[in-house]
């Protein structure tokens, strides 16, 4: 019994301590492995609390003060994190009024999470899912851009709202359908339509091409959405990481000629709202936060540090599909924008969402981890302040200790991931 108590106690305190470890860029194999372990620890904090409590109890029974004290410390650290992550957030009352919850239709509330966290996320009903639908073809080529379309189950009335979703991946990696099925299935079950977009990545295109693809996806949904029960006035653009960045930039620049391709230049590209999960908001701040200026001085480039082998084991056959073996400046701004902030400052400004904040920007939900190694939380906070100053309804939810990508790991059990879904679905419901 004493051995089991010590093992459970040590597991709890060791994993819980990861929540308080700050990772600093640039990412190398060691830091990459630590980042993955942090994401896992964040997702299973309730079980770490349970492990610590059981270890402490068994330690008392086995007369092992070390196991009892260690288990208690692990349990307290994990419980503290769960309580902080799932605490009520005042942002919705500040943005939409103290009676914001009563503004959500009762029929919409029935399909929502009733709590910010439960031990196991309730399974959503089966929804309709169409894969690999083309939404644009490059001129003079047979290269088609594809999307997946998630639609409500048969018998569920469409809400009229569509979510155009742009995946993350440092503008160079990943693809649609990456750890997002629980989110999309849950939202589609509430009557929403979700368009999961596979936009072009570097080095096939540059930043301008990616923004153009995001706007083409919005244009497609506005034109084709009515056939799927979508109101063109209720198109929301969202994304995570690089996709969250693209979502903000597309949402804030519907009429910016320098960022809009000619083939949709005459289309109304305005959106009802924008959602960004840890998307960079200021590219100069992102450049500095990820310490890109020192990569060359260290004799390193991002491609010198491929993702951890742990990722290959975790993802299996999806590893290559998601481009995780790719080299060539993953996440680097210089090839995407044509220089450093010192050599082309005007491009860093043009391609930063924060530059384009003005009255009339769509309502915005910002979700961020305080310890994010990729997207600086300070820049996200500044964007939020700009939006509020411009009179734009905005909510900024910053999760303590959370790392980049925290909502994608084990969402069925993760308190942080479930809390994100809780607020996302309410944000969307308010737009109806």
TATA-V451770 format. One line per field, one symbol per residue. phi: phi as a letter, one per 30 degrees, with the letter a starting at -180 (. if undefined). Layout:
phi: ???
This chain:
phi: .dddedddddeddddddddcccccdddceddddddddddddddcedddddddddddddddddhceddddddddddddddedddddcdecddddddbjdcddddddeddddcdddbdabdbdeddddcdbcchddbabdeibcdcdcbcccbdddjcdddjcbccccddkhibbiadhciceeddddddddjdccccccddbdcdbcdddddddddddddddddceedcicdedbcccblbheddeddddddcbdbdedcbdddbdccdcdbdabbbchdecbddddedddhddcedddibbeddbdeeeeddddciddededidcdbkididdeddcilceddbdddddecceddcdaejddebccbacdcedccddddddddeddddddicdbbbcccdidcdiddcchddcddddddededddddddddd
